[in-house]
Amino acid sequence: MQRGFTLIEILIVLVIISIITTVALLTMGRNENKQLEAFTKDLGQIVSLAEEQAMLQTSTLGLSLNEHSFYFNSYELLKDKQIATWIPLDDRILGKHVIPKEIEVKLDIGGHDEKLAHLPQVIISTSGDITPFTIYVGKKGQKPRYALIGEANGSITQKLLS
């Protein structure tokens, strides 16, 4: 009597392995997309909160965005009342937020790609109006997957890109 596996048994094992691999790959792809979607949604909500904060405190706020983080600044007069400057906020919500390493953001203002810098690129007035912008969010090295669009009237929308 010979021992070993039949061709049908080997094919069944290969089919099972391929099904498991396919499910695992689909799950990983969905998780990456969900992370991008969640980041874009969170960023939009934080910008909306900053708009409300600017109106409630009657102070001009600015969004600073760089490749590693984003945070908000308040435009304030210094003690001598001669010079106004941007002061970074340090609270939990409008303070510094780290952008995950696998996510890449790109800021577009008025059709021009903006350098990601430390000075505010998006200004939020005391009336809730903002600098029109589009923030593209995607996985590093790939095309952006989502766009966060801010209109001059203060409306913020999230768009899935194809």
Secondary structure, DSSP 8 states (H G I E B T S, - for coil): ---S--HHHHHHHHHHHHHHHHHHHHHHHHHHHHHHHHHHHHHHHHHHHHHHHHHHHT--EEEEE-SSEEEEEEEEE-TTSS-EEEEE--STTTS-EE--TTEEEEEEETTEEE---SS-SEEE-TTS-B--EEEEEEETTS---EEEEE-TTS-EEEEE--
